[in-house]
Amino acid sequence: MQLQSDDFELLGLPRQFAQDPDVLTSQWKTLQRQVHPDRFANGTQAEKRLAMQWSARINEAYRRLLQPLSRATYLCELAGHPIGAEDNTAMPRQFLMQQMQWLEALDDAEDEAAIAPIEQEVMQALAATIEATAAALDRDHDYPAAVSHVRAWMFLERFMQRVKARRQQLSAGL
């Protein structure tokens, strides 16, 4: 194991989207017990510095793999298919049209009863997108499709934040 190992190798996990969070956490705790800087409190400066590096690297890997969206993004990047969300916002026309419909409906929502069906529809789309991402990554190894699904997932997550903000707006009477 090296600091440059990918996150899966570092944590001793299979390189796949499907992960058991309990196993992931167990692996992280096991490694942290081995390298935690407190274990090297009486060590040399070099040992302390190395323990800090290992601990930070293990924490970074754990955080990235714990969150399904970041894990999917990372798997795409490892396969040579970066998501490129910062510089590529192109999405299929049908997806963008659906987003616009949801946004209009959300903006027009006057109460919780109007928000709930929008939220439910978006949550269903999100669940289907996560399922499609998992299949593209683990079953099909179709990374271009996975990239497309991950990008849609990101849009849907942001939309859910808008739903929450709209709900707060309405409860505040704005």
C-alpha positions in Angstrom: 0.0 0.0 0.0 1.3 3.4 -1.0 0.1 7.0 -0.5 -0.5 7.1 -4.3 -2.8 4.0 -4.3 -6.3 4.7 -5.4 -8.9 5.0 -2.7 -10.3 1.5 -3.2 -6.9 -0.2 -3.0 -6.0 2.0 0.0 -9.0 0.9 1.9 -8.9 -2.7 0.7 -12.2 -2.5 -1.2 -13.3 -3.7 -4.6 -13.2 -1.0 -7.3 -16.9 -0.8 -7.8 -19.8 1.5 -7.1 -21.7 -0.8 -4.8 -20.1 -0.6 -1.4 -21.3 -1.7 2.0 -21.0 1.5 4.2 -20.4 -0.7 7.3 -17.5 -2.4 5.6 -16.1 0.9 4.3 -16.3 2.4 7.8 -14.7 -0.7 9.4 -11.8 -0.6 6.9 -11.3 3.1 7.6 -11.2 2.6 11.3 -8.8 -0.3 11.1 -6.4 1.7 9.0 -6.7 4.8 11.2 -5.9 2.7 14.3 -2.7 1.6 12.5 -1.5 5.0 11.4 -3.2 7.6 13.6 -0.6 10.3 14.6 -1.3 9.6 18.3 0.3 6.2 18.0 3.5 8.0 16.9 3.6 10.7 19.6 6.9 9.5 20.9 8.3 8.8 17.4 10.8 10.8 15.3 9.6 13.9 13.4 9.8 11.9 10.2 7.5 9.2 11.7 5.1 11.8 13.0 5.0 13.6 9.6 4.4 10.3 7.8 1.6 9.3 10.2 -0.1 12.6 9.5 0.2 12.1 5.8 -1.2 8.6 6.0 -4.0 9.6 8.3 -5.0 12.5 6.0 -4.8 10.3 2.9 -7.0 7.6 4.5 -9.5 10.2 5.7 -9.6 11.7 2.2 -10.3 8.2 0.6 -13.0 7.4 3.2 -14.8 10.7 2.6 -14.7 10.3 -1.2 -15.9 6.7 -1.1 -18.5 7.1 1.6 -20.7 9.5 -0.5 -22.2 7.6 -3.5 -22.1 10.6 -5.8 -18.4 11.3 -5.1 -17.7 7.6 -5.4 -19.3 7.4 -8.8 -17.5 10.5 -10.0 -14.2 9.0 -8.7 -14.8 5.7 -10.5 -15.4 7.5 -13.8 -12.2 9.5 -13.3 -10.2 6.4 -12.5 -11.4 4.9 -15.8 -10.2 7.9 -17.7 -13.7 9.6 -18.1 -13.7 12.7 -16.0 -17.2 14.3 -15.3 -16.1 17.8 -16.4 -19.1 19.4 -14.6 -17.2 22.7 -14.3 -16.6 23.2 -18.0 -19.2 21.0 -19.7 -22.8 21.7 -18.8 -24.4 20.2 -21.9 -27.2 17.9 -21.1 -29.8 16.1 -23.3 -32.6 18.3 -24.5 -35.3 16.2 -22.9 -33.6 16.3 -19.5 -33.2 20.1 -19.7 -36.9 20.5 -20.7 -37.9 18.4 -17.7 -35.7 20.5 -15.5 -37.4 23.7 -16.8 -40.9 22.2 -16.2 -39.9 21.4 -12.6 -38.4 24.8 -12.1 -41.5 26.5 -13.3 -43.8 24.4 -11.2 -41.6 25.0 -8.2 -41.6 28.7 -8.7 -45.4 28.6 -9.1 -45.8 26.5 -5.9 -47.8 28.4 -3.3 -47.8 25.8 -0.5 -46.5 22.4 0.6 -49.3 20.6 -1.3 -47.9 22.0 -4.5 -44.3 21.2 -3.7 -44.8 17.6 -2.6 -45.6 16.1 -6.0 -42.7 17.9 -7.6 -40.4 16.6 -4.9 -41.7 13.1 -5.3 -41.2 13.2 -9.1 -37.7 14.5 -8.7 -36.9 11.9 -6.1 -38.1 9.1 -8.4 -35.9 10.5 -11.2 -33.0 10.7 -8.8 -33.5 7.0 -7.7 -33.7 5.9 -11.3 -30.5 7.9 -12.1 -28.6 6.4 -9.2 -29.7 2.9 -10.3 -28.6 3.6 -13.9 -25.3 4.9 -12.7 -24.7 1.8 -10.7 -25.6 -0.4 -13.6 -23.3 1.5 -16.0 -20.4 1.3 -13.6 -20.6 -2.1 -12.0 -22.5 -4.2 -14.6 -21.8 -2.7 -18.0 -18.5 -0.9 -17.4 -19.9 1.8 -19.7 -18.1 4.8 -18.5 -19.4 7.4 -21.0 -23.0 6.4 -20.0 -21.9 6.6 -16.3 -20.6 10.1 -16.9 -23.9 11.2 -18.3 -25.8 9.6 -15.4 -23.5 11.2 -12.8 -24.0 14.6 -14.4 -27.7 14.2 -14.3 -27.4 13.1 -10.7 -25.6 16.3 -9.9 -28.4 18.4 -11.6 -31.0 16.5 -9.6 -29.2 17.0 -6.3 -29.0 20.7 -7.0 -32.7 20.7 -7.9 -33.5 19.1 -4.5 -31.6 21.9 -2.8 -33.9 24.3 -4.7 -36.9 22.4 -3.4 -35.7 22.7 0.1 -35.0 26.5 -0.4 -38.5 27.0 -1.8 -40.0 25.1 1.1 -38.1 27.4 3.5 -39.2 30.5 1.5 -42.9 29.5 1.8 -42.6 28.7 5.5 -41.0 32.1 6.1 -43.9 33.7 4.2 -41.8 35.1 1.4 
